[in-house]
Amino acid sequence: MSTTIEVDLKDVLAKLDQKLDKIDQKFDQKFDRMELKFDALTKDVADLKTTVAKDVAELKTEVKILQERVNAGQAALEKRIDGQAFWLRGVGITVVGSLVAIGLKVFGVGIH
Protein backbone atom coordinates (compact mmCIF):
# COMPACT_ATOMS: atom_id res chain seq x y z
CA MET A 1 0.00 0.00 0.00
CA SER A 2 1.76 2.94 -1.15
CA THR A 3 0.21 6.32 -1.61
CA THR A 4 1.53 8.72 -4.10
CA ILE A 5 1.02 12.41 -3.53
CA GLU A 6 1.55 14.71 -6.35
CA VAL A 7 2.35 18.26 -5.44
CA ASP A 8 3.31 20.91 -7.80
CA LEU A 9 6.75 22.33 -7.00
CA LYS A 10 5.50 25.80 -7.86
CA ASP A 11 2.89 25.63 -5.07
CA VAL A 12 5.45 24.46 -2.49
CA LEU A 13 7.81 27.26 -3.42
CA ALA A 14 4.97 29.81 -3.24
CA LYS A 15 4.01 28.68 0.28
CA LEU A 16 7.63 28.71 1.37
CA ASP A 17 8.05 32.19 -0.08
CA GLN A 18 4.93 33.39 1.80
CA LYS A 19 6.24 32.00 5.09
CA LEU A 20 9.63 33.62 4.55
CA ASP A 21 7.89 36.93 3.79
CA LYS A 22 5.95 36.69 7.08
CA ILE A 23 9.13 35.92 9.02
CA ASP A 24 10.87 38.83 7.30
CA GLN A 25 7.99 41.18 8.19
CA LYS A 26 8.07 40.11 11.85
CA PHE A 27 11.81 40.54 11.92
CA ASP A 28 11.53 44.02 10.39
CA GLN A 29 8.87 45.02 12.93
CA LYS A 30 10.95 43.81 15.85
CA PHE A 31 14.05 45.45 14.45
CA ASP A 32 12.18 48.76 14.07
CA ARG A 33 10.98 48.56 17.69
CA MET A 34 14.50 47.79 18.87
CA GLU A 35 15.82 50.70 16.84
CA LEU A 36 13.28 53.05 18.46
CA LYS A 37 14.20 51.79 21.91
CA PHE A 38 17.89 52.17 21.13
CA ASP A 39 17.33 55.74 19.92
CA ALA A 40 15.40 56.54 23.12
CA LEU A 41 18.17 55.02 25.25
CA THR A 42 20.80 56.97 23.34
CA LYS A 43 18.90 60.19 23.99
CA ASP A 44 18.51 59.31 27.68
CA VAL A 45 22.23 58.61 28.00
CA ALA A 46 23.06 61.92 26.29
CA ASP A 47 20.68 63.76 28.65
CA LEU A 48 22.22 62.04 31.67
CA LYS A 49 25.69 62.89 30.45
CA THR A 50 24.72 66.55 30.12
CA THR A 51 23.09 66.56 33.54
CA VAL A 52 26.11 64.92 35.16
CA ALA A 53 28.44 67.43 33.51
CA LYS A 54 26.34 70.33 34.83
CA ASP A 55 26.21 68.79 38.31
CA VAL A 56 29.97 68.28 38.35
CA ALA A 57 30.53 71.90 37.31
CA GLU A 58 28.18 73.09 40.07
CA LEU A 59 29.93 70.90 42.63
CA LYS A 60 33.33 72.23 41.60
CA THR A 61 32.04 75.78 42.03
CA GLU A 62 30.57 74.96 45.44
CA VAL A 63 33.81 73.28 46.53
CA LYS A 64 35.77 76.38 45.54
CA ILE A 65 33.37 78.60 47.49
CA LEU A 66 33.58 76.34 50.54
CA GLN A 67 37.37 76.24 50.29
CA GLU A 68 37.48 80.05 50.22
CA ARG A 69 35.19 80.20 53.26
CA VAL A 70 37.35 77.69 55.13
CA ASN A 71 40.51 79.62 54.27
CA ALA A 72 38.92 82.91 55.38
CA GLY A 73 37.70 81.31 58.61
CA GLN A 74 41.10 79.78 59.24
CA ALA A 75 42.82 83.15 58.77
CA ALA A 76 40.33 84.80 61.14
CA LEU A 77 40.88 82.07 63.75
CA GLU A 78 44.65 82.43 63.47
CA LYS A 79 44.37 86.18 64.05
CA ARG A 80 42.04 85.61 67.01
CA ILE A 81 44.32 82.99 68.53
CA ASP A 82 47.34 85.24 68.08
CA GLY A 83 45.46 88.08 69.81
CA GLN A 84 44.33 85.80 72.63
CA ALA A 85 47.83 84.43 73.09
CA PHE A 86 49.16 87.98 73.41
CA TRP A 87 46.55 88.87 76.03
CA LEU A 88 47.03 85.61 77.89
CA ARG A 89 50.76 86.21 78.08
CA GLY A 90 50.12 89.70 79.40
CA VAL A 91 47.63 88.45 81.98
CA GLY A 92 49.94 85.58 82.94
CA ILE A 93 52.86 87.91 83.49
CA THR A 94 50.66 90.22 85.58
CA VAL A 95 49.36 87.33 87.70
CA VAL A 96 52.84 85.91 88.24
CA GLY A 97 54.18 89.36 89.08
CA SER A 98 51.35 89.93 91.52
CA LEU A 99 51.92 86.56 93.19
CA VAL A 100 55.62 87.29 93.54
CA ALA A 101 54.84 90.70 95.04
CA ILE A 102 52.34 89.17 97.48
CA GLY A 103 54.85 86.46 98.41
CA LEU A 104 57.56 89.04 99.06
CA LYS A 105 55.18 91.11 101.17
CA VAL A 106 54.05 88.06 103.17
CA PHE A 107 57.62 87.03 103.92
CA GLY A 108 58.54 90.58 104.82
CA VAL A 109 60.81 91.26 101.96
CA GLY A 110 59.91 94.38 100.20
CA ILE A 111 60.14 98.11 100.04
CA HIS A 112 59.01 100.02 103.17
C-alpha positions as a printed NumPy array, in Angstrom:
array([[  0.   ,   0.   ,   0.   ],
       [  1.756,   2.935,  -1.153],
       [  0.21 ,   6.324,  -1.609],
       [  1.529,   8.715,  -4.096],
       [  1.023,  12.405,  -3.531],
       [  1.546,  14.71 ,  -6.354],
       [  2.351,  18.26 ,  -5.44 ],
       [  3.314,  20.909,  -7.801],
       [  6.755,  22.327,  -6.996],
       [  5.499,  25.801,  -7.861],
       [  2.894,  25.625,  -5.071],
       [  5.448,  24.455,  -2.49 ],
       [  7.814,  27.258,  -3.421],
       [  4.971,  29.811,  -3.242],
       [  4.013,  28.681,   0.279],
       [  7.631,  28.71 ,   1.368],
       [  8.046,  32.19 ,  -0.082],
       [  4.933,  33.39 ,   1.805],
       [  6.24 ,  32.003,   5.09 ],
       [  9.634,  33.623,   4.551],
       [  7.894,  36.929,   3.789],
       [  5.948,  36.691,   7.084],
       [  9.131,  35.916,   9.017],
       [ 10.865,  38.83 ,   7.299],
       [  7.986,  41.181,   8.193],
       [  8.067,  40.106,  11.851],
       [ 11.81 ,  40.543,  11.917],
       [ 11.527,  44.019,  10.389],
       [  8.865,  45.02 ,  12.933],
       [ 10.946,  43.812,  15.853],
       [ 14.045,  45.449,  14.45 ],
       [ 12.177,  48.755,  14.066],
       [ 10.977,  48.557,  17.689],
       [ 14.496,  47.791,  18.866],
       [ 15.816,  50.699,  16.843],
       [ 13.276,  53.049,  18.455],
       [ 14.202,  51.785,  21.912],
       [ 17.888,  52.168,  21.129],
       [ 17.331,  55.739,  19.925],
       [ 15.4  ,  56.536,  23.123],
       [ 18.165,  55.024,  25.249],
       [ 20.804,  56.966,  23.34 ],
       [ 18.898,  60.187,  23.992],
       [ 18.512,  59.305,  27.677],
       [ 22.231,  58.613,  27.999],
       [ 23.06 ,  61.922,  26.294],
       [ 20.679,  63.76 ,  28.648],
       [ 22.221,  62.042,  31.67 ],
       [ 25.694,  62.889,  30.455],
       [ 24.723,  66.55 ,  30.115],
       [ 23.092,  66.56 ,  33.539],
       [ 26.108,  64.921,  35.16 ],
       [ 28.444,  67.43 ,  33.509],
       [ 26.342,  70.332,  34.832],
       [ 26.209,  68.794,  38.311],
       [ 29.971,  68.275,  38.345],
       [ 30.526,  71.9  ,  37.306],
       [ 28.175,  73.093,  40.07 ],
       [ 29.925,  70.902,  42.632],
       [ 33.327,  72.225,  41.601],
       [ 32.04 ,  75.78 ,  42.033],
       [ 30.575,  74.956,  45.439],
       [ 33.813,  73.276,  46.533],
       [ 35.775,  76.381,  45.539],
       [ 33.369,  78.596,  47.488],
       [ 33.578,  76.344,  50.542],
       [ 37.366,  76.24 ,  50.295],
       [ 37.479,  80.046,  50.217],
       [ 35.19 ,  80.201,  53.262],
       [ 37.354,  77.693,  55.131],
       [ 40.507,  79.619,  54.269],
       [ 38.921,  82.907,  55.378],
       [ 37.696,  81.313,  58.614],
       [ 41.1  ,  79.78 ,  59.236],
       [ 42.819,  83.15 ,  58.772],
       [ 40.331,  84.796,  61.142],
       [ 40.88 ,  82.071,  63.754],
       [ 44.645,  82.432,  63.469],
       [ 44.372,  86.179,  64.055],
       [ 42.044,  85.614,  67.008],
       [ 44.318,  82.992,  68.532],
       [ 47.338,  85.244,  68.076],
       [ 45.457,  88.078,  69.808],
       [ 44.326,  85.804,  72.632],
       [ 47.834,  84.433,  73.089],
       [ 49.16 ,  87.979,  73.405],
       [ 46.548,  88.865,  76.027],
       [ 47.028,  85.605,  77.886],
       [ 50.759,  86.209,  78.078],
       [ 50.115,  89.701,  79.401],
       [ 47.631,  88.454,  81.98 ],
       [ 49.938,  85.583,  82.938],
       [ 52.862,  87.913,  83.487],
       [ 50.658,  90.222,  85.577],
       [ 49.359,  87.334,  87.697],
       [ 52.837,  85.913,  88.236],
       [ 54.183,  89.36 ,  89.075],
       [ 51.348,  89.932,  91.522],
       [ 51.922,  86.562,  93.192],
       [ 55.624,  87.294,  93.535],
       [ 54.839,  90.703,  95.039],
       [ 52.345,  89.171,  97.477],
       [ 54.853,  86.459,  98.411],
       [ 57.556,  89.042,  99.056],
       [ 55.178,  91.107, 101.17 ],
       [ 54.05 ,  88.062, 103.167],
       [ 57.624,  87.03 , 103.925],
       [ 58.543,  90.581, 104.82 ],
       [ 60.808,  91.257, 101.96 ],
       [ 59.911,  94.385, 100.195],
       [ 60.136,  98.112, 100.042],
       [ 59.008, 100.023, 103.167]])
